[in-house]
Structures are given as C-alpha cells and as structure tokens.
Amino acid sequence: MGYTFKWDDIEKICRKLGMQRQGKTAVWKGLGPDGIKRTCIIHAKHKGNVGSSLVQKIATKELGFTSVEEMYRFLNG
C-alpha cells in the first residue's frame, strides 16, 4: 500500500517526536520520547507530495521508524 506525505506532515511528525528546527535552517534535531537522537532535513517551502524513495529514507534513516507504514500510523495515531 502506498502512503502519501507532504512536507507539512513530516514537520508534524518531527514536532510529535520532540524535535526542533535549528535556527532558520532546514535541519530539525532532537531527542525522541524513546531517547533516540534524531536529525531530519525538511524542505517545507516545496509544495506537493514528497517522493516515495525520499519518504523511505526519512522514515528509516532520519527518524528511526522501521517502515513508512509505521511513520504513517504515528502521524495519524
């Protein structure tokens, strides 16, 4: 099943994970409720959906989810 994310959705996920924007940069950093340190780059000025391969990278490598589905459930849960 395909999941669709906008940059605003990624930003909401970062906020829910306790991350904060670093100054006026596109970098978000923080410690999640599970104690894992996370860093994510958000290109919030872009309109439209985030590409599926980039969503996969953000979910697994930057935010520490096991899958895109888990990130989708976290956003909508």
C-alpha atoms as one frame of an Amber mdcrd trajectory, in Angstrom:
protein
   0.000   0.000   0.000   1.350   3.439  -0.903   1.451   6.247   1.628   1.490
   9.916   0.676   3.218  12.601   2.741   3.552  16.341   2.315   6.395  18.315
   3.903   3.891  19.650   6.471   3.225  16.046   7.535   6.948  15.402   8.034
   7.173  18.586  10.111   4.220  17.436  12.286   5.968  14.102  12.864   9.157
  15.894  13.903   7.211  18.066  16.344   5.484  14.980  17.813   8.935  13.436
  18.298  10.087  16.490  20.269  12.411  17.781  17.559  13.078  21.481  16.992
  14.137  23.492  13.990  17.747  24.632  14.195  17.593  28.399  13.671  16.430
  29.347  10.191  17.864  26.225   8.574  16.011  23.230   7.134  17.551  20.988
   9.828  15.424  19.590  12.660  17.081  17.869  15.649  16.002  16.416  18.937
  15.686  13.525  21.326  12.529  11.499  20.933  10.457  10.143  23.806  12.385
   6.868  23.408  15.732   8.621  23.978  16.940   8.243  20.382  18.717  11.265
  18.903  17.249  12.231  15.514  18.139  14.650  12.722  15.931  15.411   9.720
  16.087  17.877   6.843  12.717  19.373   5.873  12.225  21.342   2.660   8.974
  22.941   3.813   8.859  25.539   1.021   8.252  22.832  -1.588   4.629  22.187
  -2.489   3.125  18.830  -3.313   3.947  15.341  -2.151   7.321  14.044  -1.025
   8.699  11.333  -3.341   8.354   7.743  -2.161  12.101   6.997  -2.053  12.736
  10.162  -0.026   9.890   9.268   2.351  11.523   5.841   2.820  14.876   7.495
   3.650  13.310   9.988   6.065  11.280   7.290   7.841  14.040   4.710   8.291
  17.347   6.575   8.318  16.495  10.013   9.720  13.528   9.453  12.047  14.218
   5.891  13.149  10.960   4.205  12.160  11.089   0.612  10.953   8.911   1.377
   7.925   6.927   4.066   6.130   3.751   2.377   7.384   4.880   2.810  10.999
   5.583   6.518  10.360   2.119   6.889   8.768   0.470   5.259  11.809   2.473
   7.544  14.133   1.269  10.624  12.230  -2.378   9.566  12.210  -2.478   7.821
  15.591
